[in-house]
């Protein structure tokens, strides 16, 4: 049977055709800006990633194997490559002797508080470079204890070294190898602990657990002394 000509189609079909055409046109008008926005966002993301990678690749490596003071801010830094791959370069510096640094950290001159834990860890280990004995251990203990004091409290009233468990562990070893009485009391006098201890830090939660760690280290005294000397020699600080 032959189909009726176009003009003879029912009016409802023509209205439906026109309605669908209008909807398609409207949808295209809505999707086009969305597509353009997505494409623009994708291009911006690619540009940002490219820029970030370029800046990272162009970042200059700067380190110094010595204590230096920023003469503009009076802040002491230790930008050693043993700790930092990148360190923001300091243009105005003055070298500070490792042997005499304690006498220079006073008044307006202060340690970089954000990195004070790393600085004092290295400086305390330098005390052991010529051997682990009672005198060098006492010096190392006193140096490391500064990390937990008021000199390392930041502008927000927080000392981030209280959660630097590597420092607590080092203090434990120094006290364990030293022939001093009341090791538990000495440890608590020298450090600040976080309010909550994790499972791996439970050894400093009570005296019995602490003494078990002391015994473990003392039973391996020669090994721990050798470890500390090797650890100290890792930093070639002048």
C-alpha positions in Angstrom: 0.0 0.0 0.0 1.4 3.4 -0.9 2.2 5.9 1.9 0.3 9.1 2.2 2.2 12.2 1.1 4.0 14.3 3.7 1.4 17.0 3.8 -1.3 14.4 4.5 0.3 13.2 7.7 -1.8 13.7 10.8 -1.2 17.1 12.5 -0.1 15.3 15.7 2.8 13.7 14.0 4.0 17.0 12.6 3.7 18.6 16.1 5.7 15.7 17.6 8.4 16.1 14.9 8.7 19.8 15.5 8.7 19.3 19.3 11.5 16.7 19.1 13.5 19.0 16.8 13.2 21.9 19.3 14.3 19.6 22.2 17.3 18.4 20.3 18.3 22.0 19.5 17.9 23.0 23.1 19.9 20.0 24.4 22.7 20.8 21.9 22.7 24.4 23.2 23.1 23.2 26.8 25.7 20.5 26.1 27.9 22.7 24.0 29.0 25.1 26.8 29.4 22.1 29.1 31.7 20.4 26.6 33.6 23.6 26.1 34.0 24.0 29.9 35.3 20.4 30.3 37.8 20.9 27.4 39.0 24.1 28.9 39.4 22.5 32.4 41.3 19.6 30.9 43.6 22.0 29.0 44.2 24.1 32.2 45.0 20.9 34.2 47.5 19.8 31.6 49.0 23.2 31.6 49.2 23.3 35.4 50.8 19.8 35.5 53.3 20.8 32.9 54.2 24.0 34.7 54.5 22.1 38.0 56.8 19.5 36.5 58.9 22.2 34.8 59.3 24.1 38.1 60.2 20.9 39.9 62.8 20.0 37.3 64.2 23.5 37.4 64.4 23.7 41.2 68.0 24.2 42.2 69.6 21.8 44.6 71.2 23.7 47.5 72.8 22.2 50.6 75.5 23.0 53.0 77.3 20.5 55.3 77.6 23.0 58.1 75.7 25.1 60.5 74.8 28.5 59.1 72.8 31.4 60.3 70.6 33.5 58.1 72.0 36.9 58.9 68.6 38.6 58.0 66.4 36.5 60.3 69.0 35.3 62.9 67.7 31.8 62.4 70.2 28.9 62.5 69.9 26.2 59.8 71.7 22.9 59.1 70.8 22.2 55.4 72.7 18.9 55.1 72.2 16.7 52.1 72.1 13.7 54.4 68.6 14.9 55.4 67.3 17.1 52.6 67.3 16.6 48.9 66.1 20.2 48.4 66.6 23.1 50.8 65.4 26.6 50.2 68.6 28.5 49.4 69.6 31.1 52.0 71.4 34.1 50.3 72.8 35.8 53.4 74.6 33.2 55.6 77.3 33.1 58.1 78.9 29.9 59.2 78.7 28.8 62.8 81.2 26.4 64.4 79.8 23.1 65.5 82.1 23.1 68.5 80.8 26.5 69.7 77.2 26.6 68.5 75.7 26.5 72.0 77.3 29.8 73.0 75.8 31.5 69.9 72.2 30.3 70.3 71.0 33.1 72.6 69.2 36.4 72.5 67.6 36.9 69.1 69.6 34.1 67.5 67.6 30.9 67.5 67.3 27.5 65.8 65.0 26.9 62.9 62.1 25.5 65.0 60.4 23.5 62.3 63.7 21.6 61.7 65.1 21.8 65.2 64.6 18.0 65.8 66.8 17.1 62.8 69.4 19.8 63.8 69.7 18.7 67.4 69.7 15.0 66.5 72.7 15.6 64.3 74.5 17.9 66.8 74.0 15.4 69.6 75.5 12.6 67.4 78.5 14.8 66.7 79.4 14.5 70.3 80.0 10.8 69.8 82.2 10.9 66.7 85.4 10.4 68.7 84.0 7.6 70.8 81.1 6.6 73.1 82.1 7.2 76.7 80.5 8.7 79.8 81.6 12.3 78.9 80.5 12.1 75.3 77.2 10.5 76.2 76.5 13.2 78.8 77.2 15.9 76.2 74.9 14.2 73.7 72.1 13.8 76.2 72.2 17.5 77.1 72.3 18.6 73.5 69.4 16.3 72.5 67.3 17.5 75.5 67.1 21.0 74.0 64.8 19.5 71.3 62.1 19.0 73.9 62.5 22.4 75.6 60.9 25.8 75.2 63.5 27.0 72.6 61.8 24.7 70.1 58.2 25.7 70.7 56.7 27.4 67.7 54.5 30.5 67.4 51.4 28.3 67.9 52.8 27.1 71.3 53.6 23.6 69.9 56.8 21.7 70.1 56.6 19.2 67.2 59.6 17.2 68.6 57.3 15.7 71.3 56.0 13.4 68.5 59.4 12.8 66.9 59.8 9.3 68.2 63.3 9.0 66.6 64.5 11.5 69.2 62.9 9.6 72.1 64.6 6.4 70.8 68.0 8.1 70.5 67.6 9.5 74.1 66.8 6.0 75.3 70.0 4.6 73.8 72.2 7.4 75.1 70.8 6.9 78.6 71.0 3.2 78.4 74.7 3.2 77.5 75.5 5.8 80.2 76.5 4.7 83.7 74.0 7.0 85.4 71.6 5.9 88.1 67.8 6.5 88.0 67.6 6.1 84.2 63.8 6.3 84.2 63.8 9.6 86.1 66.6 11.0 83.9 64.7 10.0 80.7 61.5 11.8 81.9 63.5 14.9 82.9 65.1 15.1 79.5 62.2 14.5 77.1 58.6 15.6 76.6 56.1 12.9 75.7 53.0 13.1 73.5 49.7 12.8 75.3 48.9 9.5 73.6 51.5 6.8 72.9 51.3 4.3 70.1 52.0 0.6 70.4 55.6 1.0 69.3 56.1 3.8 71.9 54.6 1.8 74.8 58.1 1.3 76.2 58.1 4.8 77.6 54.7 4.5 79.1 55.8 2.9 82.4 59.0 2.2 84.3 58.9 -1.6 83.9 58.5 -1.4 80.1 61.3 1.2 80.0 63.6 -1.0 82.1 63.0 -3.9 79.7 64.3 -1.8 76.8 67.3 -0.6 78.9 68.2 -4.3 79.6 67.9 -5.2 75.9 70.3 -2.4 74.9 72.7 -3.1 77.7 72.9 -6.7 76.7 74.0 -5.6 73.2 76.1 -2.6 74.4 79.0 -3.1 72.0 76.6 -3.3 69.0 74.7 -0.2 70.0 77.9 1.8 70.5 79.1 0.8 67.1 75.8 1.8 65.6 75.9 5.3 67.2 79.4 5.9 65.9 78.5 4.9 62.4 75.4 7.0 62.6 77.4 10.0 63.7 80.0 9.6 60.9 77.1 9.7 58.4 77.1 13.5 58.8 80.2 15.2 57.6 79.5 18.5 59.5 82.3 21.0 59.7 
